[in-house]
Amino acid sequence: MGFEHVLSHPDMILQATLESLWMIGGSLVLSVLLGFPLGVVLTITGPGHLHPQPAIHQVLGSLINLFRSVPYIVLILWMIPISRFLFGTSFGTQAAMVSLVAGAAPFFARLVEGSLREVDRGVLEAARAMGAHTGHMIFKVLLPESLPSLVGNITVTAVALVSYSAMAGLVAGGGLGALAWNEGYNSFKDDVLFVATALLVLMVQGLQWAGDWWVRRVDHR
């Protein structure tokens, strides 16, 4: 397999790579900003936790499960009207980020819930006995105790977004997924398909390495 198509159009590869990085990075930030408070509320309103609210817990949990249950390729179609409303188009990287966030934020929220539930109840009870209010227990107990796990969850979400972003490329989302599909597979350019795939693999490896390094930095146990 030669690489004549890749070598003759390096700008095409660079542009697709930058588009993927923008989609993944922007969607990750928005997914964390949205999913984190959802995960916290889902946790503390659960049975036997800091502030049990069965109605809120059930409604929020059902909404999160709804978005998590929808296959991502279908979720893309669901988000087209919202993308058009926000950006005036359903094509391009910005439009694709709407579906990326819709898919990743509920996923991250559930991961956050799992991490926070792993915190020893004895630590929470001790803080409550010393008069700590709910906000103090969240930011001074729950979050510090679960920080390494939360960082790991961000890494897992980032890796998932690489896969999501490649799939978004199939419906004019841009990035390496679009490059692999349009310029690689459909145009019978095996070298372009190979390079696009290799770059996606390298992104996953890089994100995982960075995430593992970050976990080691914050884990002082």
Backbone as CSV, one residue per row, in Angstrom:
resi,resn,N_x,N_y,N_z,CA_x,CA_y,CA_z,C_x,C_y,C_z
1,MET,0.852,-1.203,0.000,0.000,0.000,0.000,0.881,1.244,0.000
2,GLY,0.714,2.083,-1.006,1.464,3.320,-1.070,0.752,4.432,-0.309
3,PHE,1.446,5.545,-0.103,0.875,6.656,0.641,0.869,7.920,-0.221
4,GLU,0.658,7.717,-1.536,0.723,8.860,-2.438,-0.383,9.881,-2.176
5,HIS,-1.582,9.410,-1.823,-2.680,10.345,-1.580,-2.446,11.147,-0.303
6,VAL,-1.919,10.479,0.721,-1.638,11.169,1.977,-0.515,12.175,1.796
7,LEU,0.542,11.758,1.116,1.706,12.629,0.929,1.398,13.825,0.039
8,SER,0.451,13.642,-0.879,0.114,14.746,-1.782,-0.871,15.738,-1.171
9,HIS,-1.528,15.343,-0.083,-2.504,16.234,0.570,-2.318,16.231,2.081
10,PRO,-1.151,16.633,2.576,-0.947,16.641,4.039,-1.856,17.633,4.742
11,ASP,-2.233,18.726,4.046,-3.125,19.707,4.646,-4.487,19.111,4.946
12,MET,-4.927,18.163,4.130,-6.210,17.493,4.349,-6.177,16.677,5.638
13,ILE,-5.070,15.976,5.860,-4.908,15.183,7.075,-4.839,16.091,8.299
14,LEU,-4.087,17.178,8.170,-3.936,18.111,9.294,-5.268,18.746,9.662
15,GLN,-6.020,19.179,8.662,-7.309,19.818,8.934,-8.265,18.848,9.621
16,ALA,-8.322,17.620,9.132,-9.209,16.626,9.733,-8.792,16.317,11.169
17,THR,-7.497,16.261,11.418,-7.002,16.002,12.770,-7.371,17.134,13.715
18,LEU,-7.190,18.366,13.266,-7.539,19.519,14.098,-9.038,19.572,14.364
19,GLU,-9.838,19.220,13.368,-11.289,19.192,13.564,-11.674,18.158,14.619
20,SER,-11.049,16.988,14.557,-11.340,15.944,15.548,-10.925,16.388,16.943
21,LEU,-9.745,16.990,17.051,-9.275,17.462,18.355,-10.203,18.529,18.917
22,TRP,-10.694,19.408,18.051,-11.619,20.451,18.486,-12.937,19.846,18.958
23,MET,-13.460,18.894,18.200,-14.714,18.256,18.589,-14.565,17.517,19.911
24,ILE,-13.480,16.753,20.041,-13.277,15.960,21.248,-13.021,16.853,22.455
25,GLY,-12.123,17.831,22.293,-11.791,18.713,23.409,-12.968,19.562,23.860
26,GLY,-13.640,20.201,22.902,-14.784,21.037,23.251,-15.925,20.239,23.859
27,SER,-16.198,19.076,23.282,-17.282,18.238,23.792,-16.953,17.687,25.165
28,LEU,-15.671,17.374,25.397,-15.273,16.856,26.709,-15.485,17.906,27.794
29,VAL,-15.065,19.128,27.519,-15.242,20.201,28.504,-16.724,20.410,28.806
30,LEU,-17.547,20.497,27.775,-18.979,20.722,27.974,-19.640,19.524,28.661
31,SER,-19.218,18.321,28.320,-19.792,17.120,28.920,-19.466,17.036,30.399
32,VAL,-18.239,17.416,30.754,-17.851,17.412,32.174,-18.615,18.499,32.930
33,LEU,-18.700,19.690,32.348,-19.409,20.792,33.010,-20.886,20.474,33.219
34,LEU,-21.484,19.744,32.294,-22.895,19.379,32.411,-23.078,18.085,33.206
35,GLY,-22.258,17.099,32.914,-22.437,15.793,33.553,-22.044,15.750,35.007
36,PHE,-21.056,16.571,35.395,-20.610,16.531,36.787,-21.707,16.938,37.769
37,PRO,-22.340,18.121,37.599,-23.426,18.463,38.538,-24.587,17.479,38.474
38,LEU,-24.874,16.931,37.287,-25.936,15.924,37.195,-25.582,14.705,38.040
39,GLY,-24.323,14.271,37.972,-23.894,13.128,38.750,-23.936,13.392,40.238
40,VAL,-23.567,14.605,40.642,-23.602,14.965,42.063,-25.036,14.959,42.583
41,VAL,-25.926,15.610,41.835,-27.337,15.652,42.258,-27.922,14.240,42.290
42,LEU,-27.601,13.437,41.296,-28.093,12.064,41.246,-27.630,11.273,42.464
43,THR,-26.417,11.539,42.912,-25.862,10.817,44.058,-26.496,11.257,45.365
44,ILE,-26.477,12.546,45.630,-26.905,13.016,46.963,-28.415,12.909,47.161
45,THR,-29.185,12.823,46.061,-30.638,12.668,46.206,-31.054,11.203,46.259
46,GLY,-30.082,10.296,46.151,-30.388,8.870,46.192,-30.779,8.395,47.578
47,PRO,-31.369,7.216,47.675,-31.801,6.671,48.971,-30.639,6.554,49.952
48,GLY,-30.843,7.099,51.145,-29.851,6.963,52.198,-28.627,7.823,52.048
49,HIS,-28.636,8.773,51.101,-27.449,9.616,50.938,-27.655,10.966,51.630
50,LEU,-26.910,11.974,51.230,-26.885,13.230,51.967,-28.225,13.937,52.015
51,HIS,-28.941,13.930,50.906,-30.196,14.692,50.837,-31.202,13.913,49.991
52,PRO,-31.743,12.830,50.512,-32.640,11.962,49.729,-33.861,12.721,49.205
53,GLN,-34.056,12.635,47.894,-35.227,13.223,47.239,-35.681,12.223,46.172
54,PRO,-36.520,11.265,46.558,-36.891,10.178,45.624,-37.418,10.665,44.280
55,ALA,-38.255,11.699,44.279,-38.850,12.174,43.026,-37.775,12.729,42.091
56,ILE,-36.917,13.605,42.633,-35.844,14.188,41.820,-34.904,13.096,41.324
57,HIS,-34.553,12.194,42.206,-33.630,11.117,41.857,-34.189,10.249,40.733
58,GLN,-35.466,9.915,40.831,-36.069,9.044,39.826,-36.218,9.728,38.486
59,VAL,-36.671,10.984,38.487,-36.861,11.717,37.230,-35.518,11.949,36.548
60,LEU,-34.532,12.408,37.315,-33.220,12.670,36.738,-32.571,11.387,36.232
61,GLY,-32.676,10.328,37.027,-32.115,9.052,36.610,-32.758,8.517,35.338
62,SER,-34.069,8.717,35.213,-34.779,8.244,34.017,-34.351,9.019,32.776
63,LEU,-34.172,10.340,32.922,-33.728,11.152,31.781,-32.318,10.755,31.337
64,ILE,-31.451,10.538,32.299,-30.083,10.126,31.982,-30.089,8.764,31.300
65,ASN,-30.882,7.859,31.818,-30.966,6.523,31.212,-31.533,6.577,29.799
66,LEU,-32.469,7.504,29.580,-33.060,7.645,28.248,-31.984,7.986,27.219
67,PHE,-31.170,8.999,27.528,-30.130,9.398,26.580,-29.050,8.334,26.448
68,ARG,-28.779,7.620,27.533,-27.765,6.576,27.459,-28.256,5.354,26.688
69,SER,-29.556,5.177,26.628,-30.122,4.002,25.967,-30.195,4.155,24.453
70,VAL,-30.204,5.391,23.984,-30.344,5.636,22.548,-28.990,5.424,21.870
71,PRO,-28.921,4.564,20.853,-27.653,4.407,20.114,-27.176,5.747,19.582
72,TYR,-25.869,5.948,19.597,-25.346,7.271,19.254,-25.730,7.707,17.844
73,ILE,-25.735,6.787,16.902,-26.071,7.153,15.526,-27.505,7.682,15.446
74,VAL,-28.403,7.158,16.297,-29.787,7.657,16.346,-29.831,8.996,17.081
75,LEU,-29.006,9.118,18.124,-28.957,10.369,18.882,-28.526,11.536,17.991
76,ILE,-27.635,11.257,17.051,-27.223,12.292,16.091,-28.441,12.840,15.352
77,LEU,-29.319,11.933,14.923,-30.520,12.357,14.193,-31.453,13.151,15.099
78,TRP,-31.556,12.732,16.363,-32.385,13.455,17.320,-31.921,14.902,17.493
79,MET,-30.615,15.094,17.464,-30.042,16.401,17.778,-29.990,17.348,16.582
80,ILE,-30.347,16.872,15.397,-30.287,17.728,14.205,-31.122,19.007,14.365
81,PRO,-32.372,18.938,14.837,-33.133,20.190,15.005,-32.483,21.159,15.990
82,ILE,-31.882,20.620,17.047,-31.221,21.488,18.030,-29.977,22.124,17.420
83,SER,-29.233,21.352,16.645,-28.047,21.895,15.975,-28.431,23.017,15.019
84,ARG,-29.517,22.815,14.292,-29.974,23.849,13.353,-30.422,25.096,14.101
85,PHE,-31.071,24.907,15.249,-31.540,26.040,16.041,-30.362,26.845,16.594
86,LEU,-29.331,26.140,17.085,-28.197,26.810,17.719,-27.223,27.413,16.718
87,PHE,-26.947,26.678,15.631,-25.893,27.091,14.702,-26.381,27.368,13.285
88,GLY,-27.673,27.122,13.034,-28.206,27.357,11.709,-27.868,26.280,10.704
89,THR,-27.263,25.195,11.147,-26.894,24.095,10.261,-26.773,22.807,11.063
90,SER,-26.896,21.692,10.363,-26.701,20.390,11.008,-25.395,19.754,10.558
91,PHE,-24.563,20.525,9.842,-23.286,20.027,9.334,-22.119,20.718,10.032
92,GLY,-20.987,20.061,10.024,-19.777,20.666,10.565,-19.495,20.266,11.999
93,THR,-18.344,20.702,12.485,-17.885,20.275,13.806,-18.728,20.842,14.936
94,GLN,-19.132,22.108,14.825,-19.933,22.700,15.896,-21.272,21.984,16.030
95,ALA,-21.911,21.703,14.908,-23.188,20.993,14.943,-23.006,19.588,15.518
96,ALA,-21.901,18.932,15.179,-21.650,17.586,15.679,-21.459,17.576,17.184
97,MET,-20.932,18.656,17.731,-20.677,18.713,19.172,-21.961,18.655,19.986
98,VAL,-23.073,19.069,19.406,-24.347,18.993,20.121,-24.678,17.538,20.449
99,SER,-24.577,16.669,19.467,-24.871,15.254,19.702,-23.781,14.600,20.549
100,LEU,-22.542,15.050,20.405,-21.454,14.499,21.212,-21.693,14.771,22.699
101,VAL,-22.085,15.986,23.013,-22.364,16.336,24.409,-23.604,15.603,24.914
102,ALA,-24.622,15.511,24.066,-25.846,14.807,24.454,-25.568,13.338,24.756
103,GLY,-24.593,12.761,24.077,-24.258,11.367,24.327,-23.297,11.179,25.477
104,ALA,-22.335,12.102,25.629,-21.273,11.922,26.620,-21.639,12.435,28.010
105,ALA,-22.413,13.505,28.104,-22.733,14.084,29.415,-23.500,13.100,30.312
106,PRO,-24.557,12.434,29.816,-25.238,11.442,30.667,-24.325,10.273,31.036
107,PHE,-23.477,9.867,30.104,-22.508,8.798,30.363,-21.573,9.204,31.492
108,PHE,-21.058,10.434,31.439,-20.159,10.918,32.483,-20.893,11.071,33.810
109,ALA,-22.148,11.509,33.760,-22.924,11.671,34.992,-23.039,10.356,35.749
110,ARG,-23.279,9.273,35.042,-23.368,7.957,35.693,-22.019,7.529,36.264
111,LEU,-20.939,7.861,35.566,-19.614,7.540,36.080,-19.333,8.322,37.359
112,VAL,-19.735,9.596,37.377,-19.566,10.417,38.568,-20.353,9.830,39.735
113,GLU,-21.579,9.430,39.460,-22.399,8.821,40.509,-21.705,7.597,41.100
114,GLY,-21.157,6.750,40.244,-20.476,5.561,40.720,-19.273,5.898,41.585
115,SER,-18.507,6.908,41.187,-17.329,7.310,41.958,-17.718,7.866,43.324
116,LEU,-18.735,8.709,43.354,-19.141,9.324,44.613,-19.748,8.308,45.568
117,ARG,-20.417,7.315,45.040,-21.014,6.292,45.890,-19.962,5.381,46.516
118,GLU,-18.760,5.378,45.972,-17.696,4.554,46.532,-17.054,5.166,47.771
119,VAL,-17.354,6.435,48.040,-16.789,7.094,49.221,-17.359,6.450,50.475
120,ASP,-16.487,6.155,51.416,-16.867,5.480,52.659,-17.943,6.283,53.393
121,ARG,-19.061,5.618,53.685,-20.149,6.302,54.396,-19.699,6.759,55.781
122,GLY,-18.743,6.044,56.376,-18.258,6.441,57.691,-17.633,7.826,57.678
123,VAL,-16.934,8.154,56.578,-16.335,9.480,56.451,-17.425,10.545,56.366
124,LEU,-18.485,10.242,55.631,-19.595,11.190,55.517,-20.301,11.385,56.849
125,GLU,-20.513,10.292,57.568,-21.180,10.379,58.863,-20.337,11.168,59.858
126,ALA,-19.020,10.992,59.798,-18.138,11.736,60.695,-18.225,13.231,60.401
127,ALA,-18.248,13.587,59.126,-18.365,14.997,58.755,-19.709,15.565,59.175
128,ARG,-20.762,14.754,59.023,-22.093,15.213,59.444,-22.139,15.427,60.953
129,ALA,-21.506,14.527,61.693,-21.499,14.631,63.158,-20.774,15.891,63.630
130,MET,-19.815,16.370,62.826,-19.084,17.588,63.182,-19.813,18.848,62.728
131,GLY,-21.026,18.669,62.182,-21.848,19.813,61.814,-21.677,20.316,60.404
132,ALA,-21.036,19.541,59.542,-20.832,19.974,58.160,-22.163,19.997,57.406
133,HIS,-22.402,21.052,56.644,-23.623,21.126,55.851,-23.404,20.414,54.510
134,THR,-24.467,20.310,53.731,-24.406,19.512,52.498,-23.332,20.008,51.535
135,GLY,-23.268,21.312,51.312,-22.272,21.856,50.398,-20.853,21.556,50.858
136,HIS,-20.618,21.682,52.154,-19.285,21.395,52.698,-18.934,19.927,52.501
137,MET,-19.894,19.049,52.729,-19.636,17.611,52.586,-19.363,17.235,51.131
138,ILE,-19.998,17.943,50.207,-19.761,17.665,48.781,-18.350,18.085,48.385
139,PHE,-17.980,19.337,48.710,-16.725,19.895,48.210,-15.516,19.587,49.083
140,LYS,-15.748,19.255,50.349,-14.628,18.981,51.248,-14.439,17.499,51.555
141,VAL,-15.468,16.704,51.277,-15.371,15.277,51.590,-15.542,14.422,50.334
142,LEU,-16.715,14.515,49.710,-17.007,13.652,48.565,-15.999,13.831,47.427
143,LEU,-15.796,15.063,46.998,-14.933,15.306,45.835,-13.467,14.962,46.097
144,PRO,-12.868,15.424,47.217,-11.472,15.032,47.452,-11.287,13.526,47.580
145,GLU,-12.216,12.849,48.216,-12.086,11.407,48.418,-12.208,10.627,47.107
146,SER,-12.957,11.151,46.176,-13.207,10.435,44.924,-12.431,11.021,43.745
147,LEU,-11.514,11.968,44.006,-10.838,12.686,42.925,-10.109,11.767,41.937
148,PRO,-9.294,10.792,42.393,-8.627,9.925,41.411,-9.608,9.183,40.508
149,SER,-10.704,8.717,41.095,-11.711,8.013,40.300,-12.386,8.956,39.312
150,LEU,-12.644,10.186,39.737,-13.271,11.162,38.844,-12.360,11.502,37.666
151,VAL,-11.066,11.621,37.935,-10.113,11.878,36.852,-10.106,10.709,35.873
152,GLY,-10.141,9.493,36.415,-10.236,8.322,35.548,-11.493,8.337,34.707
153,ASN,-12.587,8.834,35.277,-13.842,8.919,34.532,-13.750,9.915,33.385
154,ILE,-13.031,11.021,33.602,-12.836,11.990,32.528,-12.071,11.345,31.381
155,THR,-11.080,10.528,31.734,-10.306,9.831,30.708,-11.184,8.877,29.915
156,VAL,-12.005,8.104,30.615,-12.908,7.160,29.950,-13.849,7.903,29.005
157,THR,-14.372,9.034,29.446,-15.285,9.823,28.621,-14.563,10.382,27.397
158,ALA,-13.326,10.842,27.574,-12.556,11.373,26.449,-12.313,10.302,25.393
159,VAL,-11.983,9.094,25.845,-11.756,7.990,24.906,-13.052,7.649,24.176
160,ALA,-14.169,7.657,24.899,-15.459,7.386,24.255,-15.779,8.448,23.208
161,LEU,-15.391,9.693,23.481,-15.666,10.777,22.539,-14.867,10.631,21.246
162,VAL,-13.715,9.994,21.318,-12.963,9.734,20.084,-13.801,8.860,19.158
163,SER,-14.384,7.808,19.729,-15.240,6.922,18.944,-16.482,7.647,18.454
164,TYR,-17.112,8.429,19.336,-18.305,9.179,18.952,-17.997,10.160,17.816
165,SER,-16.860,10.852,17.925,-16.529,11.864,16.923,-16.294,11.230,15.556
166,ALA,-15.695,10.025,15.552,-15.493,9.327,14.282,-16.833,8.955,13.658
167,MET,-17.784,8.538,14.497,-19.102,8.187,13.993,-19.852,9.427,13.495
168,ALA,-19.652,10.552,14.197,-20.302,11.792,13.762,-19.823,12.208,12.380
169,GLY,-18.587,11.825,12.035,-18.055,12.154,10.724,-18.815,11.507,9.589
170,LEU,-19.499,10.415,9.879,-20.268,9.729,8.835,-21.481,10.534,8.396
171,VAL,-21.912,11.466,9.237,-23.071,12.300,8.881,-22.636,13.763,8.793
172,ALA,-21.539,13.986,8.115,-21.039,15.331,7.816,-20.623,16.103,9.056
173,GLY,-20.085,15.362,10.046,-19.606,16.033,11.240,-18.191,16.544,11.108
174,GLY,-17.475,16.111,10.082,-16.097,16.532,9.910,-15.128,15.661,10.691
175,GLY,-13.859,16.017,10.650,-12.848,15.304,11.404,-12.330,14.056,10.711
176,LEU,-11.594,13.250,11.457,-10.970,12.056,10.903,-11.987,11.001,10.491
177,GLY,-13.122,10.955,11.160,-14.165,10.014,10.769,-14.682,10.307,9.375
178,ALA,-14.930,11.590,9.110,-15.384,11.990,7.771,-14.303,11.731,6.735
179,LEU,-13.056,11.992,7.106,-11.950,11.752,6.185,-11.837,10.270,5.834
180,ALA,-11.921,9.421,6.858,-11.812,7.977,6.628,-12.949,7.467,5.743
181,TRP,-14.136,8.009,5.941,-15.302,7.542,5.191,-15.336,8.106,3.770
182,ASN,-15.198,9.424,3.659,-15.354,10.068,2.348,-14.131,9.911,1.452
183,GLU,-12.961,10.261,1.999,-11.742,10.246,1.195,-11.048,8.886,1.196
184,GLY,-11.333,8.098,2.237,-10.692,6.795,2.326,-11.522,5.676,1.741
185,TYR,-12.586,5.309,2.426,-13.395,4.157,2.018,-14.141,4.405,0.705
186,ASN,-14.898,5.501,0.636,-15.719,5.747,-0.554,-14.902,6.071,-1.792
187,SER,-13.708,6.606,-1.598,-12.868,6.960,-2.739,-11.803,5.908,-3.027
188,PHE,-11.870,4.793,-2.306,-10.936,3.678,-2.509,-9.468,4.095,-2.313
189,LYS,-9.256,4.985,-1.362,-7.897,5.414,-1.021,-7.503,4.751,0.296
190,ASP,-6.933,3.575,0.179,-6.607,2.796,1.371,-5.596,3.493,2.274
191,ASP,-4.698,4.260,1.682,-3.697,4.939,2.511,-4.342,6.010,3.390
192,VAL,-5.337,6.712,2.860,-6.036,7.727,3.647,-6.821,7.064,4.779
193,LEU,-7.488,5.964,4.471,-8.235,5.225,5.484,-7.301,4.734,6.587
194,PHE,-6.149,4.225,6.201,-5.189,3.704,7.172,-4.665,4.814,8.076
195,VAL,-4.266,5.926,7.491,-3.695,7.029,8.269,-4.745,7.631,9.203
196,ALA,-5.974,7.799,8.720,-7.039,8.340,9.575,-7.294,7.420,10.764
197,THR,-7.315,6.112,10.503,-7.518,5.149,11.574,-6.360,5.174,12.561
198,ALA,-5.136,5.234,12.021,-3.952,5.260,12.880,-3.948,6.493,13.779
199,LEU,-4.371,7.638,13.249,-4.409,8.861,14.051,-5.453,8.766,15.161
200,LEU,-6.586,8.144,14.882,-7.604,7.938,15.918,-7.070,7.028,17.019
201,VAL,-6.358,5.977,16.625,-5.760,5.072,17.609,-4.732,5.820,18.464
202,LEU,-3.924,6.652,17.833,-2.931,7.425,18.571,-3.589,8.406,19.547
203,MET,-4.720,8.972,19.138,-5.449,9.864,20.045,-5.897,9.115,21.291
204,VAL,-6.439,7.917,21.094,-6.898,7.121,22.235,-5.725,6.785,23.149
205,GLN,-4.616,6.360,22.557,-3.441,6.012,23.352,-2.921,7.225,24.111
206,GLY,-2.891,8.368,23.439,-2.419,9.582,24.088,-3.319,10.025,25.225
207,LEU,-4.614,9.966,24.999,-5.563,10.349,26.047,-5.470,9.411,27.242
208,GLN,-5.337,8.120,26.977,-5.237,7.154,28.070,-3.952,7.373,28.873
209,TRP,-2.854,7.617,28.172,-1.592,7.873,28.865,-1.691,9.133,29.731
210,ALA,-2.252,10.203,29.160,-2.390,11.452,29.906,-3.311,11.272,31.106
211,GLY,-4.397,10.509,30.916,-5.320,10.272,32.008,-4.687,9.470,33.130
212,ASP,-3.927,8.427,32.786,-3.244,7.613,33.797,-2.222,8.455,34.564
213,TRP,-1.502,9.320,33.837,-0.525,10.202,34.489,-1.231,11.147,35.459
214,TRP,-2.357,11.686,35.044,-3.118,12.627,35.884,-3.626,11.925,37.141
215,VAL,-4.108,10.700,37.003,-4.592,9.943,38.149,-3.462,9.744,39.161
216,ARG,-2.286,9.395,38.667,-1.146,9.189,39.581,-0.790,10.493,40.307
217,ARG,-0.971,11.604,39.635,-0.640,12.906,40.251,-1.601,13.279,41.377
218,VAL,-2.857,12.912,41.235,-3.858,13.329,42.230,-4.123,12.268,43.287
219,ASP,-3.625,11.055,43.067,-3.871,9.977,44.021,-2.752,9.962,45.064
220,HIS,-3.085,10.437,46.262,-2.090,10.520,47.330,-2.257,9.437,48.385
221,ARG,-3.034,8.421,48.029,-3.236,7.350,49.014,-2.016,6.429,49.072
